[in-house]
Amino acid sequence: MNRLHLSIIAISSSLLILPTTAFTTPIAPNPQSIQLARSLSSTQIRQLAQAVTVKVLASRELGSGILIAKQGTNYTILTNAHVLNAKGNYRIQTPDGKIHAAVVKNQGNSLQGNDLAVLQFSSKQTYRIVALATTTTKAENQSVYAAGFPLDSQQLLFTTGKISIIAPKPLLGGYQLGYTNEIKQGMSGGPLLNQAGELIGVNGLSNEAILNDTYTYLDGSSPSDELRQRLRKVSFAVPIQTLAIVAPQLAIIPPQEGSNNPQSVSLPKQSTLTGIAGEVDLIAQQITLRIDSKNNGNGSGVVIARQGQTYYVLTAAHVVKNQDQYTVLTPDREIHIVKTKDIFLEEGLDVAILKFSSEKEYPVATLARYNLSDSKSHWIFLSGLSGSQKGLRKFSPGVRFDKTRGFFETKDTATKLSNGYELVFTNLSLPGMSGGPLLDVKGRVIGIGGRSEADRVVNQAEKLVELQLGYALGVPISTGLSLATKAGIQPQWMKLETSSPPTLTGAEVSSIRSQPSFSPTKPAPNADEDEWLNYGNLLWRLERPDEAVAALEQAIAKKPDYYQAYYALGLVQQSQGNNLKAVATFEHVIQLNPDYYQAWREQSTTLVRLRKYPQALAAINQAIKINAEQADKDNPQDFTLYILKGNVLYALKRYVEAEVALNEAINIKPSELTYNNRGLLRYEQKNYPGAEADFNRAITINPELDIAYNNRGVLRSEQKNYPGAEADYNRAITINPEYADAYVNRGALRNEQKNYPGAEADYNRAITINPEYAVAYHNRGTLRKEQKNYPGAEADYNRAITINPEYADAYVNRGALRNEQKNYPGAEADYNRAITINPEYADA
């Protein structure tokens, strides 16, 4: 008996989502992007360097060069003047290995003003051109990448390092950028790139140059002995701005250093942070604005578009909704007046766009609009000007949950996830940061912050305090851009990308967490209970649960009836997997405050994890009862409570009652999640038309909901609509390339159609994504059995059983395999084990 499994767990996974606080890494990037990223990975920059770096030849190899421009079939190459030191005709060898005759168009003097030269060649081939950086992209400690062809190798050498010194004025040859990268003979003329893949300089001077005169300024003066020693220890490049001296006719030349351009502006050039956090922080410094009012405090904003001297700023509507006088403070501390007619609002959404004018040139943020409904969490950063910190900018790290999980992580979904709010994240958000940008790990704006789940209470000292008991919330950039037309913004005025963020390595995640400035300040021993509670919450958000527990216990010690502290403690215990402790803690919260419906909700969630479904049902019913009694016009019922009730009833196989619960959720607030889950229930009851209608409705609400496509694929496969099923699985995988369930389901479908190579490829991919996926091993084992690969089949069944010792189907199929191989004792043992697991298993 061969039983293939569709991944029915995938169709129900959204139904059984339980709140957790584990931090996970983001999904792999989508290669689709409509614009160059602000910050590329090292691999991407290496690929770029390979595409734009050429060899400069004469009768022998001379050095390297860079493809910097194309006009028609004419390509322009930038290199060092000292590379062109041979007699005869020059040639260029492009990355495809072809050699082209070249003509020198301009050549500087390596011993005087500059060490740059320009050549040109003609070709009908298409070669990549490097982008030239502006002056604002260079700063000490900035990561840089050097490339070139050493004379002792035929391969491109790609090295990484940092700018360690920028000479106060140009050295002989125009050299000014000092960096730590290794430069070998032959790499002269090669590119020095920043993290956006832009050309910031031309390699030409390795460290410890033989001639001491090398370290003499262009104006004839000399650096101090101490500075000279520093200069000798690093490699040097000629800044790209020097190209204007060599070839002033080239229109692609960026502004020169020190030019009197009236639009130039002094902006932050470095961050106190390191690694990815430092890279994103530098971007955030340059695009985060403060919005001040005369009578209503301050908020934050981000520049999203520019047309001429007009800048457009995205912020939260509640920052600028009052009749008041507003100004914008830019990063250079300039104040710009905002006219009332230049503020654009949208009814029902907490977003606004305002505009101001300036002759200065301010950076415009790169925006990112991609699928926010994938099943993983992503590191993000929140930037804003906090009123509680004297208007200083606050930059905080955290994790953004996927949209579905965000519904359940929110303490009060009905009131908090409204007015356009969909993003739920762990970053600390302080008053004044509303409207500030949320940036992904590439420094792109994915939304704005605006709300937090803080409770305002009067403490024992009769002071109004904010208790941090939950998360922060934001509006996605797609919602913010819905105002763009109303504000008169044209698409070409913005920088918009659609690629997903890259996967972070463990080291990169550790680097973010270990930044000293991200650690919250520990309260003084005599601090009150509220300070200890907030401190514990921050530690929990930073995934430091043991320290969070200690802090919350301090709060409880100072106030034994502090139910909010017990509630926070229960959440931490829940996140640690200490479900028995969490149940006891939430029970204590309920004893202290029986009307705190959130405690009943979390009690139910924890009991589900313990598979105590009757008790979980009683708890969620109590949460619903209390929430309904407390609901009013401003605080509607929490529809997720009915979804959670449906979870429990589904686990109890009480499908009719579960569907009633989901109908209630839909009556309160129709959502793609609820329709998807009701589709599952209808599928289980073999109401296939109703199930398909629900999956269709979920997809209509959210066309990027990968689980709905997968689930509809399962349904269509069941109905033998194989083309429709495969189309759905393909769409789910396109949306989320890391969706293991969709690969398993498509594999089962291809197996059914006898497309065995395609099926095995899908199972292999699912196992690569999730090496602990028992169903994928089971299905691949069945496929291998059909192909008479008995050792491979048994190995897969063994692996599936190791992962899930209660997997009855795996025992049955391994038993069938052993029976076929005449291993009758082994076969009987497997059948017996399957019957022990499921005494009603007729096939066993």
N, C-alpha and C positions, 0 to 999 in steps of 0.2 A: 504494500500500500504506500503510495507516494502522496503526501499531502503538502502542497506548497502553501505558504502563508502570505497573504496580502498583509501589509502592515496596518492592521486594524487599530493598533495602538496609536498610529498617527492620526487616524480620524477622530480619536477621542482625546488626543494629547491636549488639545486646547480646552477640552472640558475639564480636565483634571489638573489644570495649572494651579499650583499652590504657591503662596508667597514665600520667597526665600531671599537671602541677602548675599548669596555667593557672588563674588566678582569673577567674570569670565572675560576672555579676550574676544575682540571683534572678529567678524567673518572676513574671508579673503576678499580682495578687491575685485570689483567689476571692471574689466578693462575698458568699458565704454566711458569716454570722457570727452566733453566738447571743448575743453580748454586745458592748457598746461596747469598742473597743480602748483600751489605755492610752495609745497615742500614734498620732494620726491624721496623714495627710498634709495638706499645706496645702490641696490641692484638696478633700479631705473636709471640712475645717474651714470652708472657704468655702461649701460646699454646706449645711453645718449652719447657718452664720450666716444664709444666705439664707432658711432654713426657719423660724428662730425670731425674726428681727428684724422688727418692725412699725413703721408710721408712727403717730404720735400727732397727731390733727387736732382743730381747733375750727373757727373761721371761716376758718382758714388752717393751713398746715403748721406744727407747733410743734417737733417733734423725733422721736426714735426711742424704741422700747420693746422689751421682751423677753418672750416667752412662757415663763413659769416654772412654771405649774401648771394642772391641769385637774381639775375635779370634776363629773362628770355632763356637762352641756352648758356649764358655767361655766368660762371661761378667766381666768387671772390674768396681768396685765401688770405688769412692773416698769419704772420709768423714773426720771428725775430730778424732784425737786420743782420745780425752776426751769423745767422744760418746761411745767408746768401753770400758766402765768401769764396765760392768756387767760380772758375771760368767756364764758359760754355753755356749750353742751353739748360734751362731749368725744366723739371718735370714734376708732376703731382701724381702720387699713387693714392687713389681713393679707396674707401673701405671695401669695395667689391673687388679689389686687386687690379683694376684697370689703371693704365698709365696715360696721362694726358700732358701734352706740351703746354707750358705755362709761360706767361710774359710778366715781367716785373713792372708794376704800375707806379709804385711809390716805395722809397726806401729811406729810412732814417739813418742816424749815425750812432752806432752802439757805444762809442766812446764820448759822445756829447749829448745832444738833446734827447734822443729817444732810441730805443732798440727795437723798433717795429718796422715791418715791411709788408707790402700788399702785392699779391700776385693774382692773375686771373687765368682761367682756362675755359674752354668751351666743351660742352657735352650735351647730348640729347637725353642722357640718363637723368633720373631724378635722385638727388642726394639731399639728405637732411641738413637744415641750416640751424645753427645755434642761435638762441636768443641772447641779446646783449643786456646786461644788468644796468640798473640805474645806480647812482652814487649812494642811495639810502640803504643798499643791501650789504655794505661792507662794515664790519665791526670786529674788534679784537675778540677772540674766543669763538668766533663764528666758524662752524664746520665748513671745510672746503675740500674739493676733490681735484686732483691733478692727473693729467694723462699725457702720454706721448710714447714714441717708439725709441727705446734705448738702442744704441748702435750695436750692442752685444746680443740683441734679440730681435726676432722677427715679429714678436707679439707685442701688442699694446700693453704698457704698464699703467695700471690705475692705482693711485695711492690716495689715502684719506688722511686728513689732519685738521688743524685749526689755524686761523690767522693769529699769530702770536704777537705781531707788532706791525703798526702802520707808521712808516717813517714820517717824521714831522714835515719833511719836504722831499722832493724826488732826489734819488741818488743818480749818479752818472747812468745814462741810458734810460732814465725815466723810471727806474725801479723804485717801488714804494711799498708794495704789499709783501710783508714777511710772513711765512707760514711754515708749519712743521713737516709737511709732506716730503717724502724722499723724491729727489729729482736727479736723474742720471743723464749722462752725456747722450745726446740724441733726442731728449725730451724738450729741448729748447724749441719754442714756437708752439708748443702744445697748450691746451686749455687749462685754465684754473676756473672751476665751476662752483657756484654756491648751491645751497640745498634746493633751490627751485630749478636747478639745471641751467642757470643763466651764466654767461661768460662774464667774469669779473676781472680777469687778467690773463696775461700771456706768460707762461713759464720761460725762464731764461737765465737764471742765476742760482746755482746750487750753493749749499752752505759751505763755509770755510773756503771762499775763493782765494786763489793763490796771491793775486795782486792786492795789496792793502789799499791802493788807490781806488779799488772798486767801491769802497765804502766812503766815498767823497760825495758831497752834495753837488747837484747840478750847477748851483750858483758859485761853486768854488770853495765854499766853507766846509769845515769838517765837523763830524759829530764828536762828542766827548769820548774819551777812551772807554768809559763804562758803557756808553751806548754802542760804541763800535763793537765791543765784545758781544753785546746782545745781537747786533746785526749779523755778525759772522756766523752765529749758531743756527740760522734759519735760511731756507730758500727764499728767493724773491721773484715776484712777477711784476710786469709793467701793467698798471691799471688800464682797463679798457678805454677809459676816457682819453688816454694819450693818443688814441687812434685819430682824434680830431686834428692833431698836429701833422700826422703823416698823410692822411687822406681827407682833408676837409670837405671834399666834394661828396663823400658818401653820406647819403641822407639817413642811414641807419645809425649813425653815431649818437650815443647817449650824451646828456649834458656833461660838460667838463667840471672837474672839481673846482670849487671856488668861484664858479661863474656868478655873475650878478643877475641871474634870472630872478625877476621879481616874484615868481611863484614858488621858489624854493623855500622849504620850511625845515626847521630843525626838529627832528623826531627822535625818539629813543632808539638806540642802536645796539643795545645789549640787554640781556636778562641776568638776574642773579641766580636763575635756575639753570639746570643742565639737561642735556639729552632732549628728548621729545618735549618735555615740559618747558624747557627753555626756548625751544624753537617756536612753540605755539604762543608762549608768553610774549615773545618779541613781536609777533604779529598782532596779538591782542592789545599790546601797548599802543600800537599805531592806529588801530581802528576803533577803539572804545572811546566814546565821548560822554561827557557829563551834561545832563539837561537840568538846568536850574529854573526855578520859578520864584516870583517875588514873594508869594504867600503860602506855597504848598510844598516846600522842601525840594529835594532833588531826585532824579532818576538817572538812568543811563541809556545809551543808544549806540548804534553802529552805522557807519557810512556804507550804504549798499549800492549807490549809483552816483554818477557824476556826468553832467553835461555842461561843458564850458566852465564857467565859474559858479555853477549851481550844484550844490551837494544835497543828496537825499539821505535822510537818516531814518532807520527803522527803530521803533521803540514800543513800549507798552502803552495802550490807550490811557490807562489810569494815571500815567505820568503827566499827560498833557491835556486831560479832559476838562479841567476847570477853566473858567474865565480868568485868565491871569496873564502876566508878562513873562515870556519864556526866552531863555538864552541857551546857546550851546557853547560848551567849553571844549576846545579841541586839544589834542595831546601837547601842542606847543604852548598851551596856557592862554591862547587867544580866545576872546569872548565874541560870539556872533549873535546878533539879534534875530529872533524868529518872529515873523509877522503872523498874526492870527489866521489870515487867509492862506498861509502856507502850511497849515496843519490839516492832515487828512485822516478822518476816522471812518470806521465801518460799524454800523449798528450790530450789536451782538458779539463782536469780536474785541478782545483786549489787545489790539494792535493799532499802531498809528504810524504814519509817515509824515515827517516834517522836512522842510528844506531851508537852507541858508545859503548865502552867497559869500564868496571869498576869492581874492586873486591868488591866494596861496594854493599850493598843490598838496592835497592830502591823499593818503592811500585809500583805495576803495576795497572793501572786503571781498574775498572770493566766497561765493555762496555755494552750498552743496545741497542738492535735492535728490535723495535716493530713498530706497525702500527702508522705512523705519519699522516695519512689521516683522522683520526676520526674528528668529527664535533665540538670538543671543544678545548679550549685553555688550556695551561699547564704552570705552573710556572717552570722556569729553571734559572740557574745561569751561568754566563760567567766569566771565570778566565783567566787572562793573565798578562804579564809583560809590562806595558805601558811605551813607550819611553818618552811620554810627562810628566811622573811622576817619572823621574830619574830612570827608570827601576824597580820601586817598583810594586809589584803585585796589580792588581785591581780586585775586586770581585764585580760583579753587578748583581742584581736580575732583572727579567723581565718575560714576558709572551711569549711563543711560540705559534704562530697561527697554525691551521691545514693547510695542504698543499694547499687546495683549497682557503681558505681565504687569505693565503699568496700571491697568485697571484694578488689579488685585493688590498691588503694593500700596496704592493710595489709601490713606486712612479714611477719607470721606470723598468717595468718587463723585457722588451726585453734585456736590457744590464745588469741588476743586477742579474736576475735569469738565469744565464748561467754558463758554466764551472763547473757543479756539484752543484751549489747553489740551495737549495730547502727550507731551513729553514728561516723563517722570524720571528723576535722576537724584543721585546721592550728594551732589555738590552742595556745599554750604552757600546759602543765599541770604544776604543781609539787607536791611532797609537801605534803599538808594540804588541797589543793583538791578531793580526792575527795568527791563528793556535792554539790559546788557547782552552781548553776544554769547551764545553757546557754540563752542568750536570743537570740531573733531580733531583727531590726532594729526591731521594734515594742515591744521590751522584754518579750516574752512568753516563758515558760519552755517549751522544747521537749524538755528532757531534763536529765540530770545528767552531769557528768564523773566519771571513775573510774579510767581506765587510760591509760598512755602506752606508747609502743614503745621506751622507753629500754633500752639494754643496760647491765647492771652488769658492769664488768670491773675487774681490778686493773691499774693502770697501771705505768709504768716506775719510779715512786717508791714502788711497792708500796702505793698507796692505792686503796680501793674508790671508783670514780667511775661516774656515769651518763652514757652517751653517747647523745645525742639523734639517733637515726638514722631516725626515722619520724614518726608522727603521734600524736595523742591520740584517745581513744575514749570513747564515752558510751552511756548507756542512754536510749532515747526515753521521753517522758512517758507514752505509752500503756502501756508495760511497767511503769513506776512506779505508774501508777494501778491496775494489776491487784491491788495490795495494799490499795486503798482500802476495799473491803468488809470485808476481814479486820481492818482498823484501825477499823472502825465509822464511816467517813466517809460522809455523805450527799451526793449530787450538788449539792444546793443550798448546801452549805457552801463550794463551790469556785467559782472564776471560770474558765470554760473557753470557748475560742474555736476555730473550725474553719477560719477563712480563712487562705489562704496569705500569706506576707509580700510586700510590694510590691517592684516592680522599682526598684533604685537607679540613679540617674543616674551618669554618669561623674564628675561633680563630687562627688557624695556618697561614691563609692568612694574618690576621691582624698583627701577630707577624713578618712576613716577611716585611710587608710594614712599620712597626713602628721602624725598626732598625735605630738608630740615624745615623750610618755611611752611610746609603743608601740615606739619604736626600741630595740633591744637595746644594751647597753653594750659598746663595743669592748674586747677584752682588752688588757692592757698589753703592750708589746713583749716583755717577758720571760715572758709567760704560757705555760703548757705546751700541748702538742698537743691535749689534751682540751678545754681552754677554747676553742681556735680551732675545733675541730670543732663544738662545741655552738653557738658563735657563727655559724658558717657555716650550720648547720641552721636557726637562727632566721631568718637573712636569706633563706634559700630559702623558708621558710614565708610570709614577708612579701612574696614575689615580688620579691626584689631579687637576681636570679641572678648578675649580674656581681660584686657585692660578696661573694656567697656563694662563688663560685669563688675569689676572692682569699683569703678566710679559710681555705678548705679547703687551698689550696696552701701557706698558712703552716703548717697542721697537718702536711702531708706533708713540708715542709722540715725540721721539727723531728723527724719520725720517718718516714724514707723507707719503712719496711715497714708503715705504718699502713693496713691493708687497709680498716678501717672508714671512714677518711677518703676513700680512693679510691672506695669504694662510694657515699658521699654525693655525691662529685664526679660520678660517673656519673649519678646521679639528676638532678642539676642540669643536666648537659649534655643529658640526655634531655628535660627540660622545656623547654630552649631550642630543641629541634629539631636539636641537633648530634649526630645519630645515629651518624655515623662515629666521632666522638670518644668518644661513650658506649660504643660497642662495644669500642674499644681500652682504655678505662678499666676496664670490667667484666672484660675479659680479664686485665688486670693484677691485679685483685682475686682472680681465680681462680688465678693463678699464686702469689699470696701465701698464699691459703687455699683449696685446692681443695674443701674440704668445706663452704664457705659457700654453701648451696643458693640463697639469695636472689640471689646474684650470677649464678648460672646462669639463674635465672628472668628477671631483668632483661635479661640478655644475649639470651635468646630473644625477649623482648618488643621489644627494639630491632631485632633482625634482622627481625622481622615488619614493622616499619615500613619497613625497607629492601627488603622483598619478597624476602628471602633465606630462603625457607621451608625448604629442606632443612637449612641450618645452624641455623635456629631450632628445628626439630624435634629435632635432636641435642642442643641446649642444654637444652630443656625435659625431654627424657628423662633427662638427667644430673641435673637438679634433682629430678625425681621419684625417681630411684634414691637420691640422698643423703638426701632427706627421709624416705623409707621406712626407711632404715637408722637414722636418728636418732629415729624416732617411738617413743613408748612410751605408757603409760597416761595420763600427765599431758600429753604432747605428741603428740596424734594427727596423722595425716597431713594435709597441706594440700590440701583438695579442689580449690582453685582451680587448682592445677598441672595437674590433669587437664582442667579447662575450657580452660586456655590451650593444652594439647596439642590439644584438640579444635579450637580456633581455627586452629592451623597446619594440621592435617589437612583441615579444611574448605577452607582456601585452596588446598590441593593437590588438592582434589576427591576425596580419599580418604574418602568418606563413611562407609563401613562401619567403618573403623578409628576415625574420629572418634566414631562412636556408641559404640564400645567404650570409648573414653576417658571419654565422658560417663557411661556406665554405672558406671564406677569412681568418678567424682565423686559420683554418687547413692548408691552403696554406702557411701561415707565420710560424706557429709552431704547428705541430700536438700534441695534449695533451689529456689526459684522460678526462679532464673536458669538452673540446669542443665536443668530440665524445659523451659523456654522454648527453650533452644538445641538440645536433642535434638529438640524439635518441628520446628525448622527443618531439621535433618538428615533427618528422616523426610519432611518436605514435599519436599525436594530429590529424595528417592528415590521420590516418589509414594506413600508409605505414609500416605495421608490419614487413615485411622482412628487410626493410631498417633500422627500429628502432632496431631490434635485432642485425643486423650487427654492428651498432654503439655501442650498449652496450657491445657486444663481444669485439670490438676493445678497448673500454675504459678499460675493465678488462684485456685484454692482456697487455696493457701498464702498468697498475697498478693493480695487482692481489689482492690488499688489499683495493680497492675502494668500500666501503660498499654501497654507494648510487647506484652504477651501478648494483650491484646484486639485490638490492631492486627494482630498476626500471625495470630490466629484469624480475623479479618476477611478477610485475604488468602486464607487457606485456603478459607473459606466462599464467597468470591467465585469462586475457581477451580472450586468445585463447583456454581456457579450458585445457591447459597443466598443470594440477594440480601437478603432481609429480615434474616437472621441476620448477614450481613456488615455491613450498615448499622448494625444495633444495636451491633455490636462497635466499629465506628469511632466511633459516637456516644459510647460509653462511654469510649473512649480519650481523646477530645477533652474530655469532661466532666472526667476526672481531670487531664488536662494540656492546658489551652487553647492552649498554645504548641507542640503536637506537629505539626510540619509534615508528617511522613510520613503521619499519619492523615488529614490534609486532602487530600493528594494521592491516597491510596487511595480515600477516599470520593468524591473528584472523578471518578476513573476509573470507579467503580461507577455514579455518577449519569450519567456520559456514556454508559455502556453501556445505561442505562435511558432514554436520550434526555431526561434532565432537564438540559438544557444550561445554563440559568441557575444551577442549583444547582452544577453541575460547575465552571463558570467562577468562581463565588464561592469555591469551595473552593481552586481553583488560585491565585486572587488572594490568599487568606488565607495559603497556604503560602509564596508569594513575599514577602508582607509580613513573615512571621516570618523567612524566610531568603532574602534577595535573591540568593544565589548558588546556589540550588537548581535545577540543570540539568533534572532530571526534571520539575519543576513547569512550567518554560517549555516543554519538549518537549510535555507533555500538553496544555497550553493552546494551543500552536500547532496540534496535531492537531484540537482542538475547533474552533478558529477556521477551520481549513481546511474542515471539514465544514460550517460555517456560511457558507462562501464569503467569509470575511474574509481574503482572500489577503495583503494588506499586513501585517495583524496577525499572521497565521500565520508569515510569513517572518521578521518581527522576532523572534518567539519562538524559532524554530529557530536564528536567528543568535545569539541570546543564549545558548541552551543550548550551542551549539558553542563560543562564546567562553569560557564557563565550563569546558567539558570538550571539548577539541579531539579527544579519542579516542572521542567519543560516536557510534558507528556508526549507531544507529537514527535519530539526528537528521539525519545526512547522507542516509539513505535517504528519510526523510519529506520533507526539503526537496527532494530530487531529484524525488520524486513531485509535489510542489507545482509545481516549475519545469517539469516535463514537461507538467502540466496547463495551464500558462500559455504553453506552446510555447517555453519557454526551453531548448532542447535542449542547447546546449553546457553551460549551468549544471547541468542535470540530470545529464548524463553525468559531469561533474567530481565531483558529489556521490556518484554511485554508485561511481566509481573510488576515491574516498577511503574509502568504507565498506568496499570490498573490500580495500584496503591495510591497514586496521585489522584486519579479520577476513576472511581469505581463504576461510573456510568459510561465509560469509554468503550463503546461497542466494537470499534475497529481493533482495539487492543485485544 
